[in-house]
């Protein structure tokens, strides 16, 4: 009597249902959104109301102190340099002069000093003024403030003139400060803002 051999393709196959947690029992596979949610890093716990108030108070005090320092550095008359200064409305001219300084120390002092002067904007603005959070908003707020300072220098302060390159360097410093620490400080103190594009990038998995 001949033996009948079954092919492997004829064997019945069974599928194991999986739940949204990856285990058997519900008969449903995980969606792409659920898989992304499991790989996303956990969010940091929000600060308590007392910690938020203390952080905002410290940031406000820092902003006031920075305003005093900024006024001393930019609005203090300098009669000795009156004949040496000139206004600059062309981006890059003063930066080129800084780079052509014979002493490297003077170049670092001019460029680095203007960049450092803008860093507190990027650190403190997202905490003190929540509406300024965001790279573009921090840059715009810093640029507008420094343009006003430069205009005041050229109009009212002896030995000081308007320089667009100072505005550019100050704004660059603010953006660096925001990217390194200001963004985290703003999110730790204030709830995350919901933008209009989130409705397209976030999938609602409720009830799935």
Secondary structure, 3 states (H helix, E strand, C coil): CCCCCCCHHHCCCCCCCECCCCCECCCCCCCHHHHHHHHCCCCCCCCCHHHHHHHHHHHHHHHHHHHHHHHHHHCCCCHHHCCCCCCECCCCHHHHHHHCCCCHHHHHHHHHHHHHHHHHHHHHHHHHCHHHCCHHHHHHHHHHHHHHHHHHHHHHCCCCCCEHHHHHHHHHHHHHHHHHHHHHHHHHHCCCCCCCCHHHHCCCCCCC
